[in-house]
């Protein structure tokens, strides 16, 4: 049975740095203030910013094939843009499964459906708030997971669940696969290859399997290397997740360790990682409410008490947005 990303979840001082492009001095965050941008969403998962200060979000739905991509205006109003994505209830943990992340480039949304393993593309350059939504069935799509499932990995889970994506060298797309524990590269002509793989590590405790998966979640490219946030698989031992770095040859290595259940990563203007923790885990209760947080690369807590965040995006020098899947809302962070 295919393991979804969600089922894997279920089972300082002030720094000043030179900006790498315009040589401005940027103040690194040391504590965030938060306010809600939008709420009452259908299991939101990810957010990206496009033109006209519009935000585009994926909503998994309620398990009744009601997954959708929506637009949020700067004042927090929500408009459905693409409807009818498959949304199912996973057998493993009883939660909705479907859309994961998306990104925007030149009027096109690139949308991942983790449950299907598809990459969808939607031209939204002419879409205006209030226009009639598009149907998901009308969009061109590519079956990325079909390639993944046929690949002979060093450690083959025989599973695929696309999670996140980013642009990298030569304008190629790079995907994290949170079931295959790998990074997939898609060239501009559509050709696919396995860019990097993550080996499991020995379980140091008495609970859980003998080997623990390194599950890639968020991914960013800083112009020289990729930085990838990871979960440690069940039993989600505190301090065993890490930020990995991957060079342009696809070789992975730990950039910073000591984290717990990381679900996404973004960069400050000076290229420093900011990550989100999904939650702390404890048996027999499972993931504990309101134990998610935002941290810098050194583990300094920038905002605590979040409820199961799944995405963080920076949209300005001092403005970030976090998606709370569990609360169905988008949270704006500033400092």
C-alpha positions, -999 to 999 in steps of 0.1 A, spaced: 0 0 0 14 34 -9 26 55 20 15 92 18 35 120 33 8 125 59 10 89 70 47 94 75 38 121 99 12 99 116 34 67 120 210 346 195 223 374 189 213 397 161 230 387 128 239 412 101 247 398 66 256 412 33 228 407 6 242 386 -22 227 407 -50 224 443 -41 249 445 -12 223 459 12 227 449 49 197 428 60 186 423 96 181 386 103 149 377 122 152 369 159 115 370 168 84 371 146 50 388 153 20 370 137 -14 379 124 -40 359 104 -43 366 67 -71 342 58 -90 313 75 -117 287 71 -98 271 43 -102 234 32 -72 218 46 -46 243 32 -12 229 25 10 254 7 12 290 -5 32 309 -32 31 345 -43 25 356 -79 19 389 -97 -3 417 -84 5 407 -48 -18 377 -52 -12 346 -32 -20 311 -46 -27 283 -22 -33 246 -24 -62 232 -4 -63 194 0 -101 194 6 -122 172 27 -117 138 10 -147 143 -14 -127 152 -46 -130 189 -35 -93 197 -37 -87 232 -52 -62 260 -58 -74 293 -46 -63 329 -48 -60 352 -18 -60 390 -23 -38 412 -1 -68 420 20 -74 383 28 -103 375 5 -103 340 -10 -114 330 -45 -114 295 -60 -93 293 -91 -90 256 -100 -115 231 -86 -122 194 -88 -88 180 -78 -89 145 -64 -92 145 -26 -94 113 -7 -92 101 29 -61 80 34 -66 46 49 -35 48 71 -44 79 93 -78 90 82 -68 124 70 -74 141 36 -47 134 9 -42 152 -24 -26 184 -34 7 194 -18 29 223 -30 29 248 -59 51 275 -74 44 304 -97 65 316 -127 56 339 -156 19 335 -152 20 297 -148 12 278 -117 31 245 -113 10 224 -90 19 190 -73 -7 164 -65 11 142 -41 -16 115 -40 -17 111 -78 20 119 -83 12 144 -110 26 178 -119 -2 201 -132 4 234 -151 -22 262 -151 -20 295 -170 -34 320 -145 -20 351 -161 -55 364 -171 -74 352 -140 -91 379 -120 -107 375 -86 -143 364 -91 -137 347 -125 -153 313 -130 -129 286 -117 -111 263 -140 -116 225 -138 -86 204 -128 -95 179 -155 -88 206 -181 -52 211 -171 -21 195 -188 -4 171 -164 27 149 -162 29 117 -142 62 122 -122 56 93 -97 53 68 -126 90 75 -133 99 73 -96 82 40 -90 101 24 -119 135 36 -107 159 12 -90 170 32 -59 199 23 -36 173 19 -8 140 13 -27 108 20 -7 88 12 -39 66 42 -30 63 78 -42 46 109 -28 56 142 -44 58 169 -18 76 201 -28 94 218 -57 118 246 -66 136 261 -95 173 252 -99 202 254 -124 193 258 -161 157 266 -152 150 230 -142 125 220 -116 136 199 -86 110 179 -66 112 163 -31 96 129 -29 86 122 7 80 85 1 109 77 -22 132 98 0 148 114 -31 151 145 -52 138 144 -88 151 167 -115 128 177 -144 145 195 -173 128 221 -193 120 196 -220 103 173 -195 130 147 -191 133 133 -156 162 120 -136 170 111 -99 191 140 -87 198 128 -51 189 101 -26 188 100 12 199 70 31 182 59 63 200 60 97 201 35 126 173 40 151 190 48 184 160 39 206 139 9 214 107 20 197 102 18 159 120 1 130 157 -6 131 164 20 104 147 55 103 140 72 70 153 106 61 122 122 45 128 153 23 102 180 26 110 216 17 137 225 -9 153 258 -19 182 268 -42 205 296 -31 224 299 -64 251 275 -54 235 246 -36 202 232 -25 190 232 11 165 206 20 144 203 52 138 168 64 117 148 88 131 118 106 106 90 101 87 72 129 92 74 159 100 111 151 128 113 177 133 149 189 165 164 175 170 138 148 157 159 118 182 180 99 187 206 71 207 189 43 228 206 17 231 191 -18 257 203 -43 251 206 -80 263 171 -86 235 158 -63 257 148 -33 239 153 0 253 161 34 241 175 67 241 214 68 226 217 103 213 191 126 193 189 159 158 197 145 125 179 149 99 170 122 108 198 97 82 203 70 95 233 50 123 257 45 128 292 31 157 317 29 162 351 43 173 378 19 209 370 28 204 333 21 201 320 57 176 291 62 144 295 81 125 263 89 92 251 104 87 223 129 54 204 124 50 192 160 66 172 188 57 136 189 50 114 220 35 80 225 7 71 230 -8 105 221 10 111 187 17 146 175 11 172 202 -11 202 195 5 237 192 40 224 194 49 236 159 74 265 155 96 286 132 134 284 138 165 298 122 194 277 110 209 275 145 177 262 161 167 296 176 130 297 180 115 327 161 79 319 168 64 291 190 30 275 196 20 269 159 -5 242 151 9 218 126 24 241 99 32 227 65 46 256 45 66 288 50 73 313 23 92 347 24 76 374 2 95 405 13 126 414 32 108 410 66 76 393 56 68 356 57 37 335 55 30 302 72 2 276 64 -15 259 93 -30 228 78 -48 218 110 -64 252 117 -72 259 80 -55 293 79 -27 314 66 -6 333 91 15 365 83 48 369 101 68 401 104 96 415 125 
